Amino acid sequence: MGWLSGQLIDIIEWLDDGQETMVYRFERHNNEIKNGAKLVVRPGQAAVFVNEGSTSVADVFEPGTHELTTANLPILSTLMGWKHGFESPFKAEVYFVKTSKFTDLKWGTRGPVTVECEGYGMFDLRANGTYVIQIGDPKKFLEEIVGTDGKFDVADISGDLRDEIVMNVSDRLGELELNPGKLTGQMKDISEELQAPIQEYLATLGLELTRFRVASLTMPDDVRKELMEMSRLSATKLSQGNPQAMQNLTALRASRAMGDMANNPGGTGAAGAGMEMAMGVMMANQMGGALAAGAQPQQQQAAPPLPGAGAAPAGTEYKVGIDNQQYGPYPVDRLKSMAADGSFKPDMLVWAAGMAGWTKAGDVPELAGLFGTPPLPGAGEAPPLPSDEPPPLP
């Protein structure tokens, strides 16, 4: 390493032995540095002299081969009191600082980050990615972070950096105008938005954040599936405050809740799903009848208690009974879409104004065709209502 026990040091250098070391202190083993000794600083390094017994950084050397004299050690010369140059050996700490980039450092949120987006409400995101740093100010990094450590690795600071990055990401994500349906296409813009405040912090440590990337933003599976389904219902219009799109979303949530309850009757999951659907219906009513958009005015007749039986005259809207709970009312076209995705089944009880009691959906003529049963001979669309006008003369 350029030193021999009991002798003067005439060559000072550091051969980097790995990718993880950020700072290495030259081991002189109490030997003194010879006047005119050679300092070899390789590309991607800087050498920092610190007066022995002090934490004050003296002179900093860039890559190259330097002869140690009073002329190129001005600060250390002042500290040592070398007014007329030095002829005798001296003692000083020499730190080699790696200034090349440290790549593929990883970060990630430990838990979900709750964000709110206009048109979508609140949902959870998990984020992770990579970043690249390098030491931009060796003097500041040595003073602020390393201190007197003889060897300082990336692992010694990566935990603190990760915590700071996650804190900034969590705070900033909530302020960004995210579109959950287009997160993949927003990665570059999101990365750039998040990099600035993190870079500002790292600069105080003598570090530069040369690259910051968000590799993925993941959301819960139920939200992701909902967004995929909403894409078929013009979900992109939600960000523009489209009322019909909001109605579709509400109906979709109610439909999924009904399906969950039907697949898990009497379970705790059913109770949660029922609550979700009830909230969906409440949202729909607050939005002016979102689930029954375009349908006839709702009848005021109250539904009989579950379960019941009786005739099943056709009605405009039907309530659905599951686990002794009533949901709806839903127009026939809404029930048709629910039947198509399996959340509305023929053995579910239904009731409409004018019916004597609750009846299985498959036994109601108006609803039987929703479940893929073969039509009666000659059956097709409902015949037109009788007209108040007389037929034309022969």
C-alpha atoms as a printed R data frame, in Angstrom:
    type eleno elety resid chain resno        x       y       z
1   ATOM     1    CA   MET     A     1    0.000   0.000   0.000
2   ATOM     2    CA   GLY     A     2    2.985   2.332  -0.257
3   ATOM     3    CA   TRP     A     3    4.214   2.047   3.349
4   ATOM     4    CA   LEU     A     4    6.727  -0.045   5.287
5   ATOM     5    CA   SER     A     5    6.785  -0.396   9.037
6   ATOM     6    CA   GLY     A     6    9.239   2.054  10.579
7   ATOM     7    CA   GLN     A     7    9.895   3.836   7.309
8   ATOM     8    CA   LEU     A     8    8.704   7.007   5.650
9   ATOM     9    CA   ILE     A     9    5.774   6.880   3.272
10  ATOM    10    CA   ASP     A    10    6.708   7.956  -0.227
11  ATOM    11    CA   ILE     A    11    3.652   6.738  -2.233
12  ATOM    12    CA   ILE     A    12    0.036   7.211  -1.202
13  ATOM    13    CA   GLU     A    13   -2.633   5.497  -3.287
14  ATOM    14    CA   TRP     A    14   -5.775   3.367  -3.088
15  ATOM    15    CA   LEU     A    15   -6.624   0.454  -5.325
16  ATOM    16    CA   ASP     A    16  -10.413   0.177  -5.127
17  ATOM    17    CA   ASP     A    17  -11.246  -3.447  -4.353
18  ATOM    18    CA   GLY     A    18  -15.002  -3.381  -4.868
19  ATOM    19    CA   GLN     A    19  -18.147  -1.524  -5.893
20  ATOM    20    CA   GLU     A    20  -19.510  -0.850  -2.412
21  ATOM    21    CA   THR     A    21  -16.805   1.284  -0.768
22  ATOM    22    CA   MET     A    22  -17.505   5.006  -0.763
23  ATOM    23    CA   VAL     A    23  -14.641   6.248   1.426
24  ATOM    24    CA   TYR     A    24  -11.350   4.603   2.417
25  ATOM    25    CA   ARG     A    25   -8.771   5.968   4.856
26  ATOM    26    CA   PHE     A    26   -5.159   5.333   3.856
27  ATOM    27    CA   GLU     A    27   -3.500   3.124   6.446
28  ATOM    28    CA   ARG     A    28   -0.169   4.688   7.341
29  ATOM    29    CA   HIS     A    29    0.246   2.755  10.618
30  ATOM    30    CA   ASN     A    30    1.703   5.756  12.501
31  ATOM    31    CA   ASN     A    31    4.292   6.231   9.795
32  ATOM    32    CA   GLU     A    32    5.071   9.747   8.650
33  ATOM    33    CA   ILE     A    33    4.597  11.083   5.143
34  ATOM    34    CA   LYS     A    34    7.823  11.967   3.414
35  ATOM    35    CA   ASN     A    35    8.418  15.425   2.040
36  ATOM    36    CA   GLY     A    36    7.872  15.205  -1.716
37  ATOM    37    CA   ALA     A    37    5.920  11.950  -1.494
38  ATOM    38    CA   LYS     A    38    3.781  10.980  -4.463
39  ATOM    39    CA   LEU     A    39   -0.036  11.022  -4.145
40  ATOM    40    CA   VAL     A    40   -1.761   8.934  -6.825
41  ATOM    41    CA   VAL     A    41   -5.461   9.690  -7.290
42  ATOM    42    CA   ARG     A    42   -7.113   7.487  -9.904
43  ATOM    43    CA   PRO     A    43  -10.089   8.422 -12.128
44  ATOM    44    CA   GLY     A    44  -13.300   8.248 -10.142
45  ATOM    45    CA   GLN     A    45  -11.523   9.183  -6.911
46  ATOM    46    CA   ALA     A    46  -10.685  12.216  -4.840
47  ATOM    47    CA   ALA     A    47   -8.140  12.412  -2.011
48  ATOM    48    CA   VAL     A    48   -8.833  14.478   1.085
49  ATOM    49    CA   PHE     A    49   -6.171  15.447   3.654
50  ATOM    50    CA   VAL     A    50   -7.208  15.905   7.279
51  ATOM    51    CA   ASN     A    51   -4.819  17.258   9.883
52  ATOM    52    CA   GLU     A    52   -3.989  14.535  12.377
53  ATOM    53    CA   GLY     A    53   -5.989  14.827  15.559
54  ATOM    54    CA   SER     A    54   -8.529  17.117  13.924
55  ATOM    55    CA   THR     A    55  -11.847  16.688  12.125
56  ATOM    56    CA   SER     A    56  -11.236  19.687   9.897
57  ATOM    57    CA   VAL     A    57  -10.818  18.822   6.237
58  ATOM    58    CA   ALA     A    58   -7.738  20.444   4.727
59  ATOM    59    CA   ASP     A    59   -6.810  19.956   1.063
60  ATOM    60    CA   VAL     A    60   -8.723  18.052  -1.621
61  ATOM    61    CA   PHE     A    61   -6.988  16.514  -4.658
62  ATOM    62    CA   GLU     A    62   -8.564  15.596  -7.973
63  ATOM    63    CA   PRO     A    63   -7.454  12.615 -10.144
64  ATOM    64    CA   GLY     A    64   -3.789  12.693 -11.121
65  ATOM    65    CA   THR     A    65   -0.300  12.208  -9.631
66  ATOM    66    CA   HIS     A    66    0.650  14.900  -7.157
67  ATOM    67    CA   GLU     A    67    3.931  15.685  -5.377
68  ATOM    68    CA   LEU     A    68    3.220  16.672  -1.810
69  ATOM    69    CA   THR     A    69    4.842  20.036  -1.173
70  ATOM    70    CA   THR     A    70    3.895  23.230   0.593
71  ATOM    71    CA   ALA     A    71    2.630  24.643  -2.691
72  ATOM    72    CA   ASN     A    72   -0.102  22.056  -3.186
73  ATOM    73    CA   LEU     A    73   -0.967  21.651   0.482
74  ATOM    74    CA   PRO     A    74   -1.866  25.264   1.289
75  ATOM    75    CA   ILE     A    75   -4.497  24.579   3.933
76  ATOM    76    CA   LEU     A    76   -2.551  21.837   5.649
77  ATOM    77    CA   SER     A    77    0.585  24.016   5.538
78  ATOM    78    CA   THR     A    78   -1.309  26.736   7.375
79  ATOM    79    CA   LEU     A    79   -2.613  24.255   9.956
80  ATOM    80    CA   MET     A    80    0.859  22.808  10.448
81  ATOM    81    CA   GLY     A    81    2.513  26.227  10.629
82  ATOM    82    CA   TRP     A    82    4.742  25.609   7.622
83  ATOM    83    CA   LYS     A    83    5.540  29.225   6.896
84  ATOM    84    CA   HIS     A    84    8.682  28.493   4.925
85  ATOM    85    CA   GLY     A    85    7.910  25.047   3.585
86  ATOM    86    CA   PHE     A    86    8.561  21.728   5.222
87  ATOM    87    CA   GLU     A    87   11.617  19.537   5.072
88  ATOM    88    CA   SER     A    88   10.810  17.010   7.735
89  ATOM    89    CA   PRO     A    89    8.169  14.239   7.484
90  ATOM    90    CA   PHE     A    90    4.647  14.955   8.749
91  ATOM    91    CA   LYS     A    91    1.547  13.095   9.878
92  ATOM    92    CA   ALA     A    92   -1.902  13.550   8.339
93  ATOM    93    CA   GLU     A    93   -4.952  11.430   7.586
94  ATOM    94    CA   VAL     A    94   -5.591  10.794   3.917
95  ATOM    95    CA   TYR     A    95   -9.118   9.754   2.831
96  ATOM    96    CA   PHE     A    96   -9.829   8.460  -0.645
97  ATOM    97    CA   VAL     A    97  -13.365   9.226  -1.758
98  ATOM    98    CA   LYS     A    98  -14.979   7.342  -4.619
99  ATOM    99    CA   THR     A    99  -16.667   9.871  -6.912
100 ATOM   100    CA   SER     A   100  -17.950   7.472  -9.561
101 ATOM   101    CA   LYS     A   101  -21.618   6.455  -9.574
102 ATOM   102    CA   PHE     A   102  -23.233   3.921  -7.279
103 ATOM   103    CA   THR     A   103  -25.900   2.274  -9.403
104 ATOM   104    CA   ASP     A   104  -28.956   0.061  -9.027
105 ATOM   105    CA   LEU     A   105  -29.751   1.153  -5.477
106 ATOM   106    CA   LYS     A   106  -33.288   0.146  -4.595
107 ATOM   107    CA   TRP     A   107  -36.112   1.795  -2.691
108 ATOM   108    CA   GLY     A   108  -39.696   0.823  -1.930
109 ATOM   109    CA   THR     A   109  -42.591   1.722   0.345
110 ATOM   110    CA   ARG     A   110  -42.967  -0.637   3.298
111 ATOM   111    CA   GLY     A   111  -46.737  -0.262   3.276
112 ATOM   112    CA   PRO     A   112  -49.450   1.181   1.055
113 ATOM   113    CA   VAL     A   113  -49.655   4.917   0.475
114 ATOM   114    CA   THR     A   114  -53.193   6.305   0.406
115 ATOM   115    CA   VAL     A   115  -53.781   8.765  -2.406
116 ATOM   116    CA   GLU     A   116  -56.878  10.564  -3.624
117 ATOM   117    CA   CYS     A   117  -57.684  11.225  -7.258
118 ATOM   118    CA   GLU     A   118  -60.516  13.318  -8.601
119 ATOM   119    CA   GLY     A   119  -63.132  11.064 -10.127
120 ATOM   120    CA   TYR     A   120  -61.727   7.916  -8.465
121 ATOM   121    CA   GLY     A   121  -61.756   8.711  -4.759
122 ATOM   122    CA   MET     A   122  -59.174   7.293  -2.359
123 ATOM   123    CA   PHE     A   123  -57.159   4.140  -2.956
124 ATOM   124    CA   ASP     A   124  -53.852   2.582  -1.872
125 ATOM   125    CA   LEU     A   125  -50.637   2.443  -3.868
126 ATOM   126    CA   ARG     A   126  -47.359   0.653  -3.289
127 ATOM   127    CA   ALA     A   127  -44.307   2.088  -5.018
128 ATOM   128    CA   ASN     A   128  -40.776   0.872  -5.655
129 ATOM   129    CA   GLY     A   129  -37.879   1.651  -7.937
130 ATOM   130    CA   THR     A   130  -34.163   2.345  -8.239
131 ATOM   131    CA   TYR     A   131  -31.817   5.311  -7.916
132 ATOM   132    CA   VAL     A   132  -28.223   6.245  -8.689
133 ATOM   133    CA   ILE     A   133  -26.011   8.502  -6.557
134 ATOM   134    CA   GLN     A   134  -22.476   9.804  -6.530
135 ATOM   135    CA   ILE     A   135  -20.412  11.908  -4.154
136 ATOM   136    CA   GLY     A   136  -20.430  15.403  -5.609
137 ATOM   137    CA   ASP     A   137  -18.756  17.219  -2.711
138 ATOM   138    CA   PRO     A   138  -16.124  14.977  -1.030
139 ATOM   139    CA   LYS     A   139  -15.335  17.543   1.659
140 ATOM   140    CA   LYS     A   140  -18.970  17.931   2.714
141 ATOM   141    CA   PHE     A   141  -19.658  14.192   2.576
142 ATOM   142    CA   LEU     A   142  -16.626  13.490   4.776
143 ATOM   143    CA   GLU     A   143  -17.642  16.133   7.305
144 ATOM   144    CA   GLU     A   144  -21.394  15.438   7.363
145 ATOM   145    CA   ILE     A   145  -21.539  11.653   7.061
146 ATOM   146    CA   VAL     A   146  -18.253   9.749   7.322
147 ATOM   147    CA   GLY     A   147  -16.503  11.467  10.198
148 ATOM   148    CA   THR     A   148  -13.480   9.398  11.230
149 ATOM   149    CA   ASP     A   149  -14.616   6.013   9.919
150 ATOM   150    CA   GLY     A   150  -11.754   4.207   8.265
151 ATOM   151    CA   LYS     A   151  -13.999   2.533   5.680
152 ATOM   152    CA   PHE     A   152  -17.472   3.658   4.694
153 ATOM   153    CA   ASP     A   153  -19.677   1.542   2.402
154 ATOM   154    CA   VAL     A   154  -22.953   2.147   0.579
155 ATOM   155    CA   ALA     A   155  -24.701  -0.154   3.046
156 ATOM   156    CA   ASP     A   156  -23.798   2.255   5.861
157 ATOM   157    CA   ILE     A   157  -26.018   4.976   4.406
158 ATOM   158    CA   SER     A   158  -28.504   3.194   2.119
159 ATOM   159    CA   GLY     A   159  -30.995   2.602   4.941
160 ATOM   160    CA   ASP     A   160  -31.162   6.297   5.827
161 ATOM   161    CA   LEU     A   161  -31.422   7.265   2.153
162 ATOM   162    CA   ARG     A   162  -34.220   4.766   1.620
163 ATOM   163    CA   ASP     A   163  -36.199   6.152   4.562
164 ATOM   164    CA   GLU     A   164  -35.811   9.705   3.287
165 ATOM   165    CA   ILE     A   165  -36.844   8.701  -0.243
166 ATOM   166    CA   VAL     A   166  -39.919   6.797   0.958
167 ATOM   167    CA   MET     A   167  -41.000   9.727   3.134
168 ATOM   168    CA   ASN     A   168  -40.731  12.136   0.204
169 ATOM   169    CA   VAL     A   169  -42.477   9.729  -2.172
170 ATOM   170    CA   SER     A   170  -45.340   9.181   0.266
171 ATOM   171    CA   ASP     A   171  -45.860  12.918   0.743
172 ATOM   172    CA   ARG     A   172  -45.508  13.818  -2.922
173 ATOM   173    CA   LEU     A   173  -47.686  11.065  -4.374
174 ATOM   174    CA   GLY     A   174  -50.679  12.488  -2.552
175 ATOM   175    CA   GLU     A   175  -50.095  15.860  -4.242
176 ATOM   176    CA   LEU     A   176  -49.692  14.600  -7.808
177 ATOM   177    CA   GLU     A   177  -52.628  14.456 -10.197
178 ATOM   178    CA   LEU     A   178  -52.523  10.728 -10.846
179 ATOM   179    CA   ASN     A   179  -54.775   8.863 -13.244
180 ATOM   180    CA   PRO     A   180  -55.006   5.301 -11.872
181 ATOM   181    CA   GLY     A   181  -56.033   3.983 -15.261
182 ATOM   182    CA   LYS     A   182  -52.882   5.340 -16.917
183 ATOM   183    CA   LEU     A   183  -50.158   4.860 -14.311
184 ATOM   184    CA   THR     A   184  -47.887   2.918 -16.658
185 ATOM   185    CA   GLY     A   185  -47.739   5.799 -19.099
186 ATOM   186    CA   GLN     A   186  -47.025   8.275 -16.300
187 ATOM   187    CA   MET     A   187  -43.902   6.594 -14.838
188 ATOM   188    CA   LYS     A   188  -41.390   8.969 -16.433
189 ATOM   189    CA   ASP     A   189  -43.278  12.112 -15.399
190 ATOM   190    CA   ILE     A   190  -43.857  10.778 -11.884
191 ATOM   191    CA   SER     A   191  -40.155   9.920 -11.527
192 ATOM   192    CA   GLU     A   192  -39.145  13.442 -12.523
193 ATOM   193    CA   GLU     A   193  -41.649  14.995 -10.127
194 ATOM   194    CA   LEU     A   194  -40.343  12.926  -7.224
195 ATOM   195    CA   GLN     A   195  -36.639  13.418  -7.958
196 ATOM   196    CA   ALA     A   196  -36.392  17.161  -7.278
197 ATOM   197    CA   PRO     A   197  -37.159  17.209  -3.504
198 ATOM   198    CA   ILE     A   198  -34.999  14.122  -2.920
199 ATOM   199    CA   GLN     A   199  -32.077  15.704  -4.762
200 ATOM   200    CA   GLU     A   200  -32.421  18.819  -2.628
201 ATOM   201    CA   TYR     A   201  -31.987  16.765   0.527
202 ATOM   202    CA   LEU     A   202  -29.068  14.688  -0.770
203 ATOM   203    CA   ALA     A   203  -27.188  17.844  -1.751
204 ATOM   204    CA   THR     A   204  -26.973  18.781   1.937
205 ATOM   205    CA   LEU     A   205  -24.962  15.577   2.451
206 ATOM   206    CA   GLY     A   206  -22.571  16.183  -0.427
207 ATOM   207    CA   LEU     A   207  -24.378  13.646  -2.642
208 ATOM   208    CA   GLU     A   208  -25.877  13.978  -6.111
209 ATOM   209    CA   LEU     A   209  -28.960  12.061  -7.210
210 ATOM   210    CA   THR     A   210  -28.087  11.420 -10.846
211 ATOM   211    CA   ARG     A   211  -31.081   9.235 -11.589
212 ATOM   212    CA   PHE     A   212  -34.329   8.337  -9.875
213 ATOM   213    CA   ARG     A   213  -36.810   5.867 -11.314
214 ATOM   214    CA   VAL     A   214  -40.221   4.634 -10.260
215 ATOM   215    CA   ALA     A   215  -40.266   1.033 -11.452
216 ATOM   216    CA   SER     A   216  -43.837   0.220 -10.474
217 ATOM   217    CA   LEU     A   217  -46.928   1.621  -8.810
218 ATOM   218    CA   THR     A   218  -49.223  -1.193  -7.749
219 ATOM   219    CA   MET     A   219  -52.729  -1.044  -6.370
220 ATOM   220    CA   PRO     A   220  -54.913  -3.674  -4.680
221 ATOM   221    CA   ASP     A   221  -56.204  -6.399  -6.992
222 ATOM   222    CA   ASP     A   222  -59.838  -5.410  -6.512
223 ATOM   223    CA   VAL     A   223  -59.124  -1.823  -7.561
224 ATOM   224    CA   ARG     A   224  -57.068  -2.966 -10.535
225 ATOM   225    CA   LYS     A   225  -59.818  -5.325 -11.714
226 ATOM   226    CA   GLU     A   226  -62.387  -2.602 -11.226
227 ATOM   227    CA   LEU     A   227  -60.382  -0.228 -13.393
228 ATOM   228    CA   MET     A   228  -60.027  -2.861 -16.092
229 ATOM   229    CA   GLU     A   229  -63.772  -3.361 -16.110
230 ATOM   230    CA   MET     A   230  -64.386   0.360 -16.057
231 ATOM   231    CA   SER     A   231  -62.280   0.718 -19.193
232 ATOM   232    CA   ARG     A   232  -65.134  -0.978 -20.983
233 ATOM   233    CA   LEU     A   233  -67.486   1.592 -19.517
234 ATOM   234    CA   SER     A   234  -65.554   4.675 -20.649
235 ATOM   235    CA   ALA     A   235  -63.770   5.063 -17.343
236 ATOM   236    CA   THR     A   236  -61.507   7.744 -18.754
237 ATOM   237    CA   LYS     A   237  -64.438  10.153 -18.652
238 ATOM   238    CA   LEU     A   238  -64.401  10.025 -14.861
239 ATOM   239    CA   SER     A   239  -61.562  12.527 -14.735
240 ATOM   240    CA   GLN     A   240  -63.806  14.938 -16.625
241 ATOM   241    CA   GLY     A   241  -66.579  14.533 -14.075
242 ATOM   242    CA   ASN     A   242  -68.878  12.635 -16.463
243 ATOM   243    CA   PRO     A   243  -72.025  11.744 -14.461
244 ATOM   244    CA   GLN     A   244  -72.868   8.694 -16.559
245 ATOM   245    CA   ALA     A   245  -69.402   7.236 -15.985
246 ATOM   246    CA   MET     A   246  -69.862   7.717 -12.255
247 ATOM   247    CA   GLN     A   247  -73.204   5.944 -12.467
248 ATOM   248    CA   ASN     A   248  -71.559   3.043 -14.252
249 ATOM   249    CA   LEU     A   249  -68.863   2.804 -11.594
250 ATOM   250    CA   THR     A   250  -71.443   2.781  -8.803
251 ATOM   251    CA   ALA     A   251  -73.442   0.083 -10.547
252 ATOM   252    CA   LEU     A   252  -70.294  -1.946 -11.104
253 ATOM   253    CA   ARG     A   253  -69.417  -1.896  -7.407
254 ATOM   254    CA   ALA     A   254  -72.951  -2.849  -6.432
255 ATOM   255    CA   SER     A   255  -72.908  -5.667  -8.978
256 ATOM   256    CA   ARG     A   256  -69.643  -7.076  -7.621
257 ATOM   257    CA   ALA     A   257  -70.894  -6.871  -4.052
258 ATOM   258    CA   MET     A   258  -74.040  -8.780  -5.001
259 ATOM   259    CA   GLY     A   259  -71.948 -11.482  -6.629
260 ATOM   260    CA   ASP     A   260  -69.725 -11.801  -3.567
261 ATOM   261    CA   MET     A   261  -72.724 -12.199  -1.317
262 ATOM   262    CA   ALA     A   262  -74.289 -14.815  -3.530
263 ATOM   263    CA   ASN     A   263  -71.055 -16.835  -3.594
264 ATOM   264    CA   ASN     A   264  -70.570 -16.616   0.160
265 ATOM   265    CA   PRO     A   265  -73.985 -16.572   1.841
266 ATOM   266    CA   GLY     A   266  -73.972 -16.073   5.579
267 ATOM   267    CA   GLY     A   267  -70.197 -15.433   5.808
268 ATOM   268    CA   THR     A   268  -68.356 -12.429   7.121
269 ATOM   269    CA   GLY     A   269  -67.361 -11.603   3.583
270 ATOM   270    CA   ALA     A   270  -71.029 -11.340   2.691
271 ATOM   271    CA   ALA     A   271  -71.601  -8.742   5.365
272 ATOM   272    CA   GLY     A   272  -68.738  -6.649   4.078
273 ATOM   273    CA   ALA     A   273  -69.928  -7.000   0.518
274 ATOM   274    CA   GLY     A   274  -73.451  -6.066   1.539
275 ATOM   275    CA   MET     A   275  -72.152  -2.910   3.157
276 ATOM   276    CA   GLU     A   276  -70.219  -2.053   0.008
277 ATOM   277    CA   MET     A   277  -73.281  -2.547  -2.165
278 ATOM   278    CA   ALA     A   278  -75.497  -0.573   0.173
279 ATOM   279    CA   MET     A   279  -72.997   2.282   0.039
280 ATOM   280    CA   GLY     A   280  -72.978   2.013  -3.733
281 ATOM   281    CA   VAL     A   281  -76.737   2.298  -3.856
282 ATOM   282    CA   MET     A   282  -76.648   5.259  -1.489
283 ATOM   283    CA   MET     A   283  -74.119   6.967  -3.767
284 ATOM   284    CA   ALA     A   284  -76.351   6.289  -6.692
285 ATOM   285    CA   ASN     A   285  -79.376   7.820  -4.995
286 ATOM   286    CA   GLN     A   286  -77.377  10.886  -4.006
287 ATOM   287    CA   MET     A   287  -76.356  11.348  -7.618
288 ATOM   288    CA   GLY     A   288  -79.936  11.437  -8.740
289 ATOM   289    CA   GLY     A   289  -80.730   7.795  -9.249
290 ATOM   290    CA   ALA     A   290  -77.473   6.630 -10.829
291 ATOM   291    CA   LEU     A   291  -78.469   2.971 -10.864
292 ATOM   292    CA   ALA     A   292  -81.782   3.698 -12.528
293 ATOM   293    CA   ALA     A   293  -80.727   6.324 -15.040
294 ATOM   294    CA   GLY     A   294  -83.351   6.705 -17.693
295 ATOM   295    CA   ALA     A   295  -85.777   4.358 -15.930
296 ATOM   296    CA   GLN     A   296  -89.385   5.120 -14.929
297 ATOM   297    CA   PRO     A   297  -90.069   6.822 -11.555
298 ATOM   298    CA   GLN     A   298  -89.724   4.463  -8.615
299 ATOM   299    CA   GLN     A   299  -92.956   3.113  -7.170
300 ATOM   300    CA   GLN     A   300  -93.738   4.023  -3.599
301 ATOM   301    CA   GLN     A   301  -95.155   0.632  -2.652
302 ATOM   302    CA   ALA     A   302  -93.053  -1.023   0.054
303 ATOM   303    CA   ALA     A   303  -91.550  -4.474  -0.459
304 ATOM   304    CA   PRO     A   304  -93.048  -7.297   1.615
305 ATOM   305    CA   PRO     A   305  -90.814  -8.968   4.212
306 ATOM   306    CA   LEU     A   306  -88.489 -11.755   3.050
307 ATOM   307    CA   PRO     A   307  -89.117 -14.514   2.107
308 ATOM   308    CA   GLY     A   308  -92.442 -14.614   0.360
309 ATOM   309    CA   ALA     A   309  -94.158 -16.117  -2.623
310 ATOM   310    CA   GLY     A   310  -96.887 -15.269  -5.014
311 ATOM   311    CA   ALA     A   311  -97.639 -14.168  -8.507
312 ATOM   312    CA   ALA     A   312  -95.066 -12.277 -10.454
313 ATOM   313    CA   PRO     A   313  -96.534  -9.540 -12.591
314 ATOM   314    CA   ALA     A   314  -94.027  -7.603 -14.654
315 ATOM   315    CA   GLY     A   315  -92.567  -4.478 -13.064
316 ATOM   316    CA   THR     A   316  -90.351  -1.657 -14.109
317 ATOM   317    CA   GLU     A   317  -87.740  -2.104 -11.376
318 ATOM   318    CA   TYR     A   318  -86.951  -5.003  -9.085
319 ATOM   319    CA   LYS     A   319  -85.564  -5.277  -5.613
320 ATOM   320    CA   VAL     A   320  -83.236  -8.209  -4.945
321 ATOM   321    CA   GLY     A   321  -83.225 -10.197  -1.723
322 ATOM   322    CA   ILE     A   322  -80.021 -11.841  -0.456
323 ATOM   323    CA   ASP     A   323  -79.529 -13.237   3.058
324 ATOM   324    CA   ASN     A   324  -82.716 -11.539   4.223
325 ATOM   325    CA   GLN     A   325  -81.422  -8.164   2.998
326 ATOM   326    CA   GLN     A   326  -83.069  -6.023   0.295
327 ATOM   327    CA   TYR     A   327  -81.077  -4.223  -2.405
328 ATOM   328    CA   GLY     A   328  -82.168  -2.025  -5.249
329 ATOM   329    CA   PRO     A   329  -84.471  -1.373  -6.939
330 ATOM   330    CA   TYR     A   330  -82.726  -2.109 -10.266
331 ATOM   331    CA   PRO     A   331  -84.100  -1.643 -13.772
332 ATOM   332    CA   VAL     A   332  -84.250  -4.701 -16.001
333 ATOM   333    CA   ASP     A   333  -81.359  -3.568 -18.189
334 ATOM   334    CA   ARG     A   334  -79.158  -3.321 -15.089
335 ATOM   335    CA   LEU     A   335  -80.170  -6.789 -13.953
336 ATOM   336    CA   LYS     A   336  -79.382  -8.025 -17.440
337 ATOM   337    CA   SER     A   337  -75.767  -6.836 -17.151
338 ATOM   338    CA   MET     A   338  -75.525  -8.352 -13.665
339 ATOM   339    CA   ALA     A   339  -76.829 -11.665 -14.997
340 ATOM   340    CA   ALA     A   340  -74.250 -11.539 -17.771
341 ATOM   341    CA   ASP     A   341  -71.337 -11.302 -15.326
342 ATOM   342    CA   GLY     A   342  -72.817 -13.915 -12.979
343 ATOM   343    CA   SER     A   343  -73.636 -11.642 -10.067
344 ATOM   344    CA   PHE     A   344  -77.409 -11.955 -10.583
345 ATOM   345    CA   LYS     A   345  -78.681 -15.554 -10.534
346 ATOM   346    CA   PRO     A   346  -82.068 -17.161 -11.296
347 ATOM   347    CA   ASP     A   347  -82.480 -18.498  -7.746
348 ATOM   348    CA   MET     A   348  -82.246 -15.050  -6.168
349 ATOM   349    CA   LEU     A   349  -85.499 -13.613  -4.829
350 ATOM   350    CA   VAL     A   350  -86.914 -10.507  -6.494
351 ATOM   351    CA   TRP     A   351  -89.880  -8.252  -6.003
352 ATOM   352    CA   ALA     A   352  -91.408  -5.377  -7.950
353 ATOM   353    CA   ALA     A   353  -94.292  -3.051  -7.255
354 ATOM   354    CA   GLY     A   354  -97.519  -4.903  -8.024
355 ATOM   355    CA   MET     A   355  -96.182  -8.354  -7.181
356 ATOM   356    CA   ALA     A   356  -97.869 -10.307  -4.413
357 ATOM   357    CA   GLY     A   357  -94.639 -11.502  -2.873
358 ATOM   358    CA   TRP     A   358  -90.981 -12.360  -3.359
359 ATOM   359    CA   THR     A   359  -90.322 -14.759  -6.227
360 ATOM   360    CA   LYS     A   360  -87.265 -16.433  -7.692
361 ATOM   361    CA   ALA     A   361  -85.911 -14.360 -10.550
362 ATOM   362    CA   GLY     A   362  -86.000 -17.356 -12.906
363 ATOM   363    CA   ASP     A   363  -89.740 -17.705 -12.324
364 ATOM   364    CA   VAL     A   364  -90.525 -14.129 -13.330
365 ATOM   365    CA   PRO     A   365  -91.385 -14.081 -17.053
366 ATOM   366    CA   GLU     A   366  -89.811 -10.687 -17.607
367 ATOM   367    CA   LEU     A   367  -86.515 -11.848 -16.018
368 ATOM   368    CA   ALA     A   368  -86.347 -15.502 -17.058
369 ATOM   369    CA   GLY     A   369  -84.799 -14.631 -20.400
370 ATOM   370    CA   LEU     A   370  -81.860 -12.879 -18.717
371 ATOM   371    CA   PHE     A   371  -80.300 -16.177 -17.662
372 ATOM   372    CA   GLY     A   372  -79.821 -17.745 -21.066
373 ATOM   373    CA   THR     A   373  -82.823 -20.070 -20.920
374 ATOM   374    CA   PRO     A   374  -84.230 -20.982 -24.335
375 ATOM   375    CA   PRO     A   375  -87.028 -18.666 -25.427
376 ATOM   376    CA   LEU     A   376  -90.594 -19.914 -25.791
377 ATOM   377    CA   PRO     A   377  -91.693 -20.655 -29.333
378 ATOM   378    CA   GLY     A   378  -92.361 -17.413 -31.068
379 ATOM   379    CA   ALA     A   379  -90.928 -15.425 -28.188
380 ATOM   380    CA   GLY     A   380  -88.890 -12.376 -28.900
381 ATOM   381    CA   GLU     A   381  -89.055  -8.773 -27.873
382 ATOM   382    CA   ALA     A   382  -91.971  -7.685 -25.753
383 ATOM   383    CA   PRO     A   383  -95.008  -6.762 -27.858
384 ATOM   384    CA   PRO     A   384  -95.813  -3.067 -28.110
385 ATOM   385    CA   LEU     A   385  -98.132  -1.564 -25.541
386 ATOM   386    CA   PRO     A   386 -101.750  -1.072 -26.627
387 ATOM   387    CA   SER     A   387 -102.251   2.213 -28.415
388 ATOM   388    CA   ASP     A   388 -104.836   4.794 -27.546
389 ATOM   389    CA   GLU     A   389 -105.293   5.495 -31.247
390 ATOM   390    CA   PRO     A   390 -107.571   3.341 -33.411
391 ATOM   391    CA   PRO     A   391 -105.943   1.142 -36.052
392 ATOM   392    CA   PRO     A   392 -106.001   2.381 -39.653
393 ATOM   393    CA   LEU     A   393 -109.062   1.622 -41.741
394 ATOM   394    CA   PRO     A   394 -108.814  -1.339 -44.091
